[in-house]
Structure formats: structure tokens, C-alpha cells
Amino acid sequence: MTIFQKIIDKQIPAKIVYEDDEVLAFRDIMPQAPVHVLVIPKRAIVGVSSSTDDDALLLGKLLVAARKVAEAEGVAQSGYRLVINNGVHGGQSVDHLHVHVLGGRALTWPPG
Ligand code: 5GP
């Protein structure tokens, strides 16, 4: 079981900022920006690579939730970045699909 599954199951605490039937969003424990929220599906999907065509609606809901989080966090106008790390070279460290919502400061590009 991943750490995010334990957060979904409320076995460990998290600072939840958005929740609906299918999606949960909570603050990253090691924030890399003034706003750093993780948006995850409640249904366990390891990553984009293991998602299927049947997941299209749920994948879209993650972006809709990310937009709502950005609005609620007050960064919709200033701008923000959505990141999905996938697999080893992508830098994914938790095997439960998650969208990073990063904002509140000017972010550099490209990533290292
Ligand atoms: P990844 O590197 O897989 O794209 O991102 C995983 C993120 O999960 C990291 O930014 C990390 O700080 C965050 N994270 C890891 N464990 C926990 C935890 O127990 N609680 C919270 N809120 N975030 C976590």
C-alpha cells in the first residue's frame, strides 16, 4: 500500500484542500513552492503509464480539480505549474498517480 492510499483511507493525516467522490487534493509534505498541492485519484492508478483509455474521464477530473485548487489557493491569475512525474526517469517517488500543483512564485524552466 502506498503512502497516498493511507492518506485516502485517513490512516495518516494530510492537509486536505479539496475532496470529491473520485479525487483528493492535499498539501505536499515537502513543498517546493508557496503553493504545492498534490491531486490524486481515489482509485489506485500507479501512474500515467499504467492508465488505460477507460481512465480518460478520471484523468480529466484530475485536471479539473487542479484548476479548482489553483483558484482556491489564489494562484489562478498569477499562474501555476502542473507536473506529473512518471516512472524512474520521470522522478516519480510514490506509485500512485498524482498531479503536482505548484504556484505562488515564478518557476524556472527547464527542470533539471
Ligand atoms: P513524486 O516525486 O512521486 O512526483 O512526488 C511525490 C510527492 O509526495 C513529493 O513531492 C513528496 O514530498 C510527497 N510526499 C511524500 N510522502 C508524503 C506524505 O506522507 N504526505 C504528503 N502530504 N506528501 C508526501
Backbone and ligand atoms as CSV (ligand in chain L), in Angstrom:
chain,resi,resn,atom,element,x,y,z
A,1,MET,N,N,0.847,-1.205,0.000
A,1,MET,CA,C,0.000,0.000,0.000
A,1,MET,C,C,0.880,1.253,0.000
A,2,THR,N,N,0.543,2.219,-0.826
A,2,THR,CA,C,1.341,3.444,-0.882
A,2,THR,C,C,0.928,4.402,0.243
A,3,ILE,N,N,1.807,5.372,0.472
A,3,ILE,CA,C,1.511,6.400,1.481
A,3,ILE,C,C,0.259,7.185,1.095
A,4,PHE,N,N,0.033,7.353,-0.206
A,4,PHE,CA,C,-1.151,8.108,-0.629
A,4,PHE,C,C,-2.435,7.310,-0.379
A,5,GLN,N,N,-2.357,5.985,-0.514
A,5,GLN,CA,C,-3.530,5.167,-0.192
A,5,GLN,C,C,-3.870,5.319,1.292
A,6,LYS,N,N,-2.852,5.416,2.127
A,6,LYS,CA,C,-3.095,5.596,3.561
A,6,LYS,C,C,-3.727,6.964,3.839
A,7,ILE,N,N,-3.357,7.963,3.035
A,7,ILE,CA,C,-3.988,9.279,3.183
A,7,ILE,C,C,-5.449,9.198,2.738
A,8,ILE,N,N,-5.712,8.521,1.625
A,8,ILE,CA,C,-7.089,8.336,1.157
A,8,ILE,C,C,-7.925,7.635,2.239
A,9,ASP,N,N,-7.351,6.625,2.838
A,9,ASP,CA,C,-8.063,5.834,3.852
A,9,ASP,C,C,-8.091,6.520,5.211
A,10,LYS,N,N,-7.483,7.727,5.279
A,10,LYS,CA,C,-7.431,8.508,6.523
A,10,LYS,C,C,-6.682,7.767,7.632
A,11,GLN,N,N,-5.752,6.898,7.208
A,11,GLN,CA,C,-4.899,6.210,8.189
A,11,GLN,C,C,-3.776,7.112,8.664
A,12,ILE,N,N,-3.342,8.024,7.780
A,12,ILE,CA,C,-2.365,9.029,8.193
A,12,ILE,C,C,-2.921,10.396,7.805
A,13,PRO,N,N,-2.548,11.425,8.559
A,13,PRO,CA,C,-3.132,12.744,8.314
A,13,PRO,C,C,-2.531,13.429,7.096
A,14,ALA,N,N,-3.303,14.313,6.528
A,14,ALA,CA,C,-2.825,15.179,5.458
A,14,ALA,C,C,-3.673,16.443,5.497
A,15,LYS,N,N,-3.089,17.516,5.007
A,15,LYS,CA,C,-3.816,18.784,4.947
A,15,LYS,C,C,-4.622,18.804,3.647
A,16,ILE,N,N,-5.861,18.364,3.743
A,16,ILE,CA,C,-6.712,18.218,2.564
A,16,ILE,C,C,-7.293,19.578,2.180
A,17,VAL,N,N,-7.170,19.900,0.898
A,17,VAL,CA,C,-7.687,21.186,0.415
A,17,VAL,C,C,-8.859,21.004,-0.548
A,18,TYR,N,N,-9.054,19.806,-1.054
A,18,TYR,CA,C,-10.174,19.540,-1.961
A,18,TYR,C,C,-10.488,18.051,-1.899
A,19,GLU,N,N,-11.778,17.737,-1.946
A,19,GLU,CA,C,-12.165,16.325,-1.977
A,19,GLU,C,C,-13.521,16.186,-2.638
A,20,ASP,N,N,-13.651,15.194,-3.513
A,20,ASP,CA,C,-14.968,14.794,-4.013
A,20,ASP,C,C,-14.991,13.271,-4.071
A,21,ASP,N,N,-15.961,12.711,-4.746
A,21,ASP,CA,C,-16.115,11.252,-4.725
A,21,ASP,C,C,-14.910,10.520,-5.312
A,22,GLU,N,N,-14.253,11.174,-6.266
A,22,GLU,CA,C,-13.209,10.464,-7.012
A,22,GLU,C,C,-11.807,11.029,-6.854
A,23,VAL,N,N,-11.737,12.224,-6.320
A,23,VAL,CA,C,-10.448,12.945,-6.287
A,23,VAL,C,C,-10.181,13.498,-4.895
A,24,LEU,N,N,-8.903,13.478,-4.520
A,24,LEU,CA,C,-8.470,14.067,-3.248
A,24,LEU,C,C,-7.271,14.975,-3.541
A,25,ALA,N,N,-7.212,16.119,-2.880
A,25,ALA,CA,C,-6.067,17.020,-3.037
A,25,ALA,C,C,-5.601,17.453,-1.656
A,26,PHE,N,N,-4.288,17.400,-1.448
A,26,PHE,CA,C,-3.730,17.723,-0.135
A,26,PHE,C,C,-2.349,18.360,-0.309
A,27,ARG,N,N,-1.899,19.065,0.712
A,27,ARG,CA,C,-0.623,19.769,0.625
A,27,ARG,C,C,0.548,18.792,0.648
A,28,ASP,N,N,1.528,19.071,-0.210
A,28,ASP,CA,C,2.744,18.263,-0.217
A,28,ASP,C,C,3.487,18.461,1.101
A,29,ILE,N,N,4.023,17.377,1.619
A,29,ILE,CA,C,4.696,17.426,2.919
A,29,ILE,C,C,6.027,18.168,2.834
A,30,MET,N,N,6.612,18.241,1.627
A,30,MET,CA,C,7.865,18.988,1.410
A,30,MET,C,C,7.645,19.989,0.280
A,31,PRO,N,N,6.941,21.070,0.568
A,31,PRO,CA,C,6.541,21.989,-0.508
A,31,PRO,C,C,7.730,22.620,-1.230
A,32,GLN,N,N,7.641,22.653,-2.536
A,32,GLN,CA,C,8.689,23.231,-3.386
A,32,GLN,C,C,8.307,24.625,-3.879
A,33,ALA,N,N,7.195,25.118,-3.421
A,33,ALA,CA,C,6.708,26.452,-3.787
A,33,ALA,C,C,5.707,26.850,-2.705
A,34,PRO,N,N,5.389,28.142,-2.609
A,34,PRO,CA,C,4.421,28.570,-1.588
A,34,PRO,C,C,3.098,27.797,-1.668
A,35,VAL,N,N,2.676,27.477,-2.871
A,35,VAL,CA,C,1.542,26.569,-3.058
A,35,VAL,C,C,2.074,25.284,-3.685
A,36,HIS,N,N,1.900,24.178,-2.988
A,36,HIS,CA,C,2.302,22.873,-3.538
A,36,HIS,C,C,1.292,21.841,-3.045
A,37,VAL,N,N,0.391,21.511,-3.930
A,37,VAL,CA,C,-0.706,20.589,-3.614
A,37,VAL,C,C,-0.623,19.392,-4.557
A,38,LEU,N,N,-0.941,18.231,-4.021
A,38,LEU,CA,C,-0.984,17.005,-4.820
A,38,LEU,C,C,-2.439,16.617,-5.057
A,39,VAL,N,N,-2.786,16.394,-6.315
A,39,VAL,CA,C,-4.140,15.992,-6.694
A,39,VAL,C,C,-4.082,14.541,-7.144
A,40,ILE,N,N,-4.845,13.695,-6.481
A,40,ILE,CA,C,-4.751,12.257,-6.768
A,40,ILE,C,C,-6.149,11.658,-6.982
A,41,PRO,N,N,-6.207,10.586,-7.784
A,41,PRO,CA,C,-7.466,9.840,-7.877
A,41,PRO,C,C,-7.614,8.965,-6.643
A,42,LYS,N,N,-8.830,8.808,-6.152
A,42,LYS,CA,C,-9.027,7.904,-5.018
A,42,LYS,C,C,-8.839,6.449,-5.444
A,43,ARG,N,N,-9.134,6.183,-6.701
A,43,ARG,CA,C,-8.881,4.838,-7.234
A,43,ARG,C,C,-7.398,4.716,-7.539
A,44,ALA,N,N,-6.814,3.621,-7.095
A,44,ALA,CA,C,-5.370,3.468,-7.216
A,44,ALA,C,C,-4.959,3.216,-8.661
A,45,ILE,N,N,-4.275,4.198,-9.246
A,45,ILE,CA,C,-3.633,4.054,-10.551
A,45,ILE,C,C,-2.171,4.391,-10.305
A,46,VAL,N,N,-1.272,3.522,-10.731
A,46,VAL,CA,C,0.146,3.723,-10.401
A,46,VAL,C,C,0.683,4.995,-11.046
A,47,GLY,N,N,0.376,5.181,-12.300
A,47,GLY,CA,C,0.875,6.364,-13.000
A,47,GLY,C,C,0.227,6.488,-14.356
A,48,VAL,N,N,0.631,7.520,-15.083
A,48,VAL,CA,C,0.061,7.720,-16.415
A,48,VAL,C,C,0.312,6.482,-17.282
A,49,SER,N,N,1.502,5.894,-17.134
A,49,SER,CA,C,1.861,4.746,-17.978
A,49,SER,C,C,0.916,3.566,-17.806
A,50,SER,N,N,0.393,3.402,-16.616
A,50,SER,CA,C,-0.474,2.249,-16.370
A,50,SER,C,C,-1.951,2.613,-16.459
A,51,SER,N,N,-2.243,3.859,-16.799
A,51,SER,CA,C,-3.647,4.220,-17.016
A,51,SER,C,C,-4.111,3.642,-18.354
A,52,THR,N,N,-5.408,3.553,-18.532
A,52,THR,CA,C,-5.962,2.982,-19.755
A,52,THR,C,C,-6.927,3.986,-20.394
A,53,ASP,N,N,-7.373,3.668,-21.594
A,53,ASP,CA,C,-8.352,4.521,-22.267
A,53,ASP,C,C,-9.597,4.700,-21.404
A,54,ASP,N,N,-9.931,3.684,-20.635
A,54,ASP,CA,C,-11.121,3.754,-19.782
A,54,ASP,C,C,-10.959,4.755,-18.641
A,55,ASP,N,N,-9.739,5.188,-18.395
A,55,ASP,CA,C,-9.483,6.152,-17.311
A,55,ASP,C,C,-9.600,7.599,-17.789
A,56,ALA,N,N,-9.965,7.800,-19.049
A,56,ALA,CA,C,-9.923,9.147,-19.629
A,56,ALA,C,C,-10.733,10.150,-18.809
A,57,LEU,N,N,-11.926,9.782,-18.391
A,57,LEU,CA,C,-12.769,10.715,-17.643
A,57,LEU,C,C,-12.118,11.073,-16.301
A,58,LEU,N,N,-11.619,10.061,-15.623
A,58,LEU,CA,C,-10.975,10.303,-14.327
A,58,LEU,C,C,-9.723,11.166,-14.494
A,59,LEU,N,N,-8.951,10.909,-15.539
A,59,LEU,CA,C,-7.758,11.724,-15.777
A,59,LEU,C,C,-8.152,13.180,-15.999
A,60,GLY,N,N,-9.226,13.383,-16.719
A,60,GLY,CA,C,-9.709,14.746,-16.933
A,60,GLY,C,C,-10.154,15.391,-15.629
A,61,LYS,N,N,-10.765,14.614,-14.772
A,61,LYS,CA,C,-11.224,15.152,-13.489
A,61,LYS,C,C,-10.064,15.604,-12.611
A,62,LEU,N,N,-8.918,14.974,-12.782
A,62,LEU,CA,C,-7.744,15.419,-12.023
A,62,LEU,C,C,-7.358,16.840,-12.432
A,63,LEU,N,N,-7.426,17.133,-13.721
A,63,LEU,CA,C,-7.089,18.487,-14.177
A,63,LEU,C,C,-8.145,19.499,-13.751
A,64,VAL,N,N,-9.392,19.096,-13.789
A,64,VAL,CA,C,-10.452,19.994,-13.326
A,64,VAL,C,C,-10.253,20.305,-11.839
A,65,ALA,N,N,-9.932,19.283,-11.066
A,65,ALA,CA,C,-9.680,19.501,-9.632
A,65,ALA,C,C,-8.454,20.381,-9.432
A,66,ALA,N,N,-7.422,20.176,-10.249
A,66,ALA,CA,C,-6.215,21.006,-10.147
A,66,ALA,C,C,-6.561,22.470,-10.414
A,67,ARG,N,N,-7.394,22.708,-11.379
A,67,ARG,CA,C,-7.828,24.085,-11.663
A,67,ARG,C,C,-8.578,24.682,-10.474
A,68,LYS,N,N,-9.448,23.884,-9.855
A,68,LYS,CA,C,-10.184,24.365,-8.682
A,68,LYS,C,C,-9.236,24.661,-7.522
A,69,VAL,N,N,-8.248,23.801,-7.334
A,69,VAL,CA,C,-7.263,24.024,-6.276
A,69,VAL,C,C,-6.508,25.322,-6.531
A,70,ALA,N,N,-6.061,25.524,-7.751
A,70,ALA,CA,C,-5.316,26.748,-8.091
A,70,ALA,C,C,-6.166,27.981,-7.814
A,71,GLU,N,N,-7.433,27.904,-8.151
A,71,GLU,CA,C,-8.334,29.035,-7.887
A,71,GLU,C,C,-8.476,29.260,-6.385
A,72,ALA,N,N,-8.710,28.177,-5.647
A,72,ALA,CA,C,-8.909,28.291,-4.195
A,72,ALA,C,C,-7.646,28.777,-3.487
A,73,GLU,N,N,-6.491,28.424,-4.045
A,73,GLU,CA,C,-5.218,28.817,-3.437
A,73,GLU,C,C,-4.775,30.206,-3.866
A,74,GLY,N,N,-5.523,30.811,-4.777
A,74,GLY,CA,C,-5.245,32.192,-5.165
A,74,GLY,C,C,-4.130,32.375,-6.170
A,75,VAL,N,N,-3.826,31.324,-6.934
A,75,VAL,CA,C,-2.741,31.443,-7.907
A,75,VAL,C,C,-3.224,31.367,-9.353
A,76,ALA,N,N,-4.527,31.358,-9.539
A,76,ALA,CA,C,-5.061,31.210,-10.901
A,76,ALA,C,C,-4.625,32.367,-11.799
A,77,GLN,N,N,-4.594,33.566,-11.248
A,77,GLN,CA,C,-4.235,34.728,-12.062
A,77,GLN,C,C,-2.727,34.849,-12.252
A,78,SER,N,N,-1.973,34.591,-11.189
A,78,SER,CA,C,-0.507,34.735,-11.276
A,78,SER,C,C,0.122,33.600,-12.073
A,79,GLY,N,N,-0.550,32.467,-12.117
A,79,GLY,CA,C,-0.040,31.332,-12.882
A,79,GLY,C,C,0.486,30.235,-11.983
A,80,TYR,N,N,0.548,29.072,-12.546
A,80,TYR,CA,C,0.988,27.905,-11.769
A,80,TYR,C,C,1.433,26.822,-12.733
A,81,ARG,N,N,2.047,25.793,-12.173
A,81,ARG,CA,C,2.527,24.682,-12.996
A,81,ARG,C,C,1.913,23.385,-12.508
A,82,LEU,N,N,1.490,22.555,-13.455
A,82,LEU,CA,C,1.020,21.209,-13.157
A,82,LEU,C,C,2.090,20.230,-13.625
A,83,VAL,N,N,2.465,19.313,-12.739
A,83,VAL,CA,C,3.530,18.351,-13.051
A,83,VAL,C,C,3.039,16.954,-12.725
A,84,ILE,N,N,3.281,16.040,-13.651
A,84,ILE,CA,C,3.057,14.621,-13.372
A,84,ILE,C,C,4.368,13.900,-13.642
A,85,ASN,N,N,5.022,13.460,-12.593
A,85,ASN,CA,C,6.222,12.650,-12.748
A,85,ASN,C,C,5.798,11.203,-12.974
A,86,ASN,N,N,6.407,10.585,-13.982
A,86,ASN,CA,C,6.014,9.224,-14.331
A,86,ASN,C,C,7.244,8.323,-14.425
A,87,GLY,N,N,7.287,7.310,-13.562
A,87,GLY,CA,C,8.363,6.323,-13.644
A,87,GLY,C,C,9.694,6.844,-13.116
A,88,VAL,N,N,10.706,6.015,-13.244
A,88,VAL,CA,C,12.014,6.287,-12.627
A,88,VAL,C,C,12.649,7.540,-13.210
A,89,HIS,N,N,12.779,7.623,-14.508
A,89,HIS,CA,C,13.411,8.800,-15.111
A,89,HIS,C,C,12.545,10.046,-14.983
A,90,GLY,N,N,11.266,9.851,-14.784
A,90,GLY,CA,C,10.380,10.989,-14.567
A,90,GLY,C,C,10.456,11.536,-13.157
A,91,GLY,N,N,11.136,10.786,-12.273
A,91,GLY,CA,C,11.291,11.248,-10.902
A,91,GLY,C,C,10.120,10.905,-10.005
A,92,GLN,N,N,9.320,9.924,-10.414
A,92,GLN,CA,C,8.166,9.539,-9.586
A,92,GLN,C,C,8.646,8.748,-8.378
A,93,SER,N,N,8.250,9.190,-7.185
A,93,SER,CA,C,8.689,8.514,-5.963
A,93,SER,C,C,7.546,7.825,-5.225
A,94,VAL,N,N,6.309,8.160,-5.559
A,94,VAL,CA,C,5.152,7.490,-4.956
A,94,VAL,C,C,4.328,6.877,-6.083
A,95,ASP,N,N,4.114,5.566,-5.992
A,95,ASP,CA,C,3.459,4.839,-7.081
A,95,ASP,C,C,1.933,4.913,-6.993
A,96,HIS,N,N,1.454,6.128,-6.934
A,96,HIS,CA,C,0.017,6.401,-7.014
A,96,HIS,C,C,-0.067,7.716,-7.798
A,97,LEU,N,N,-0.711,7.662,-8.944
A,97,LEU,CA,C,-0.765,8.826,-9.837
A,97,LEU,C,C,-1.090,10.111,-9.075
A,98,HIS,N,N,-0.314,11.152,-9.344
A,98,HIS,CA,C,-0.570,12.431,-8.680
A,98,HIS,C,C,-0.150,13.585,-9.581
A,99,VAL,N,N,-0.934,14.644,-9.507
A,99,VAL,CA,C,-0.630,15.881,-10.226
A,99,VAL,C,C,-0.146,16.902,-9.197
A,100,HIS,N,N,1.073,17.404,-9.390
A,100,HIS,CA,C,1.566,18.482,-8.534
A,100,HIS,C,C,0.970,19.801,-9.032
A,101,VAL,N,N,0.444,20.589,-8.117
A,101,VAL,CA,C,0.027,21.958,-8.414
A,101,VAL,C,C,0.998,22.884,-7.689
A,102,LEU,N,N,1.803,23.596,-8.479
A,102,LEU,CA,C,2.864,24.440,-7.910
A,102,LEU,C,C,2.622,25.881,-8.301
A,103,GLY,N,N,2.657,26.774,-7.306
A,103,GLY,CA,C,2.451,28.181,-7.621
A,103,GLY,C,C,2.862,29.064,-6.465
A,104,GLY,N,N,2.645,30.349,-6.646
A,104,GLY,CA,C,2.981,31.309,-5.603
A,104,GLY,C,C,4.347,31.930,-5.772
A,105,ARG,N,N,5.103,31.478,-6.769
A,105,ARG,CA,C,6.384,32.115,-7.121
A,105,ARG,C,C,6.643,31.813,-8.600
A,106,ALA,N,N,7.558,32.583,-9.188
A,106,ALA,CA,C,7.915,32.334,-10.591
A,106,ALA,C,C,8.771,31.076,-10.661
A,107,LEU,N,N,8.342,30.113,-11.438
A,107,LEU,CA,C,9.048,28.839,-11.562
A,107,LEU,C,C,9.946,28.880,-12.793
A,108,THR,N,N,11.096,28.232,-12.669
A,108,THR,CA,C,12.034,28.231,-13.785
A,108,THR,C,C,11.772,27.051,-14.715
A,109,TRP,N,N,12.316,27.138,-15.907
A,109,TRP,CA,C,12.198,26.077,-16.894
A,109,TRP,C,C,13.461,26.069,-17.729
A,110,PRO,N,N,14.013,24.952,-18.148
A,110,PRO,CA,C,13.500,23.604,-17.941
A,110,PRO,C,C,13.872,23.045,-16.564
A,111,PRO,N,N,13.188,21.954,-16.169
A,111,PRO,CA,C,13.563,21.275,-14.915
A,111,PRO,C,C,14.923,20.627,-15.078
A,112,GLY,N,N,15.615,20.406,-13.986
A,112,GLY,CA,C,16.951,19.810,-14.037
A,112,GLY,C,C,16.917,18.336,-14.379
L,1,5GP,P1,P,6.787,12.448,-6.931
L,1,5GP,O1,O,8.256,12.603,-6.668
L,1,5GP,O2,O,6.371,10.991,-6.862
L,1,5GP,O3,O,6.323,13.110,-8.189
L,1,5GP,O4,O,6.043,13.231,-5.789
L,1,5GP,C1,C,5.718,12.658,-4.569
L,1,5GP,C2,C,5.459,13.792,-3.618
L,1,5GP,O5,O,4.822,13.266,-2.479
L,1,5GP,C3,C,6.715,14.515,-3.139
L,1,5GP,O6,O,6.648,15.879,-3.509
L,1,5GP,C4,C,6.686,14.322,-1.634
L,1,5GP,O7,O,7.131,15.449,-0.916
L,1,5GP,C5,C,5.237,13.988,-1.362
L,1,5GP,N1,N,5.019,13.140,-0.222
L,1,5GP,C6,C,5.684,12.001,0.092
L,1,5GP,N2,N,5.191,11.459,1.206
L,1,5GP,C7,C,4.193,12.286,1.629
L,1,5GP,C8,C,3.306,12.246,2.739
L,1,5GP,O8,O,3.342,11.351,3.585
L,1,5GP,N3,N,2.407,13.249,2.853
L,1,5GP,C9,C,2.348,14.261,1.929
L,1,5GP,N4,N,1.421,15.201,2.128
L,1,5GP,N5,N,3.151,14.331,0.869
L,1,5GP,C10,C,4.081,13.343,0.722
